[in-house]
Amino acid sequence: QGRLDTARKLLGFAIGRCPKDNLFKAYIQLELQLGEVPRCRELYHKYLQWNGANCSAWTAFAELEASLGELERCRAIYELAIGQASLDMPEMLWKSYIDLEISQGEWERTRALYRNLLERTKHVKVWLSFAAFERDAGEIEAEAALEEADNAKAGEKRAEAKVAADEVFTEAEAHFKDSGQKEERVLVLEAWRVMLDEVGDRGDAAELAARMPKRVKRKRQVVTDDGEAAGWEEYYDYIFPEEEAKAPNLKILEMANKWKRQKVVQEQGADD
């Protein structure tokens, strides 16, 4: 007991004088080994007051509460964490929170988290993860129905999951189309096509294939930070069907403008 008290005093003194991540982790680990949960909670509070951007600390604190069956405490910690103005690894934190709700079978809570996250970032990985969740959640429910020998219900759950995933993919593609992010749009379409192939929906897969772009090689000028030309580089571009449909009209318009410019030049020459 005397050695334990000494260790606590030394760690507490060190944290008070010069707080560091490793000191907090060591102190928390000591109390965890002793089963001193209240002390762990107090240490996590101090740790996060000192460094509220530390996603690893937030996640470890939340996971501690989850391991104790304290789900409401766990969720409250995650909510405090995602509300921080600055976070060092937000992707890890959000994934941990989402994984918690999935592990609890809380589909609506999970959907709400994805929607919350999409209000903050429209990164393609978030969209793809959301769509995959919808598919996987439906599969879990379908498997549960099959265990009860309810084939009809299993089919319904799989159909509902496909519709939900389709809706996410549709929304994602529309976003990247509107924002002109071609590579991200292609990633969405490819993931969507894989899902349709897996579920065996040939009709939707064929329709989606018609919306896939052509991959073409182009050249563009390289410009240095100083604005100087530095040669040319090759890159790949994607031409979507709706762009190809517009191309003939654009070509006609370009030719008309060229003819108009030539006519103006000719008229000016005649006047001279």
Secondary structure, DSSP 8 states (H G I E B T S, - for coil): -HHHHHHHHHHHHHHHHS--HHHHHHHHHHHHHTT-HHHHHHHHHHHHHH-TT-HHHHHHHHHHHHHTT-HHHHHHHHHHHHT-S--S-HHHHHHHHHHHHHHTT-HHHHHHHHHHHHHH---HHHHHHHHHHHHHHHHHHHHHHHHTT-HHHHHHHHHHHHHHHHHHHHHHHHHHHHHT-HHHHHHHHHHHHHHHHHHT-HHHHHHHHTT--EEEEEEEEEE-TTS-EEEEEEEEEEE-HHHHHHHHHHHHHHHHHHHHHHHHHHHHHHH-
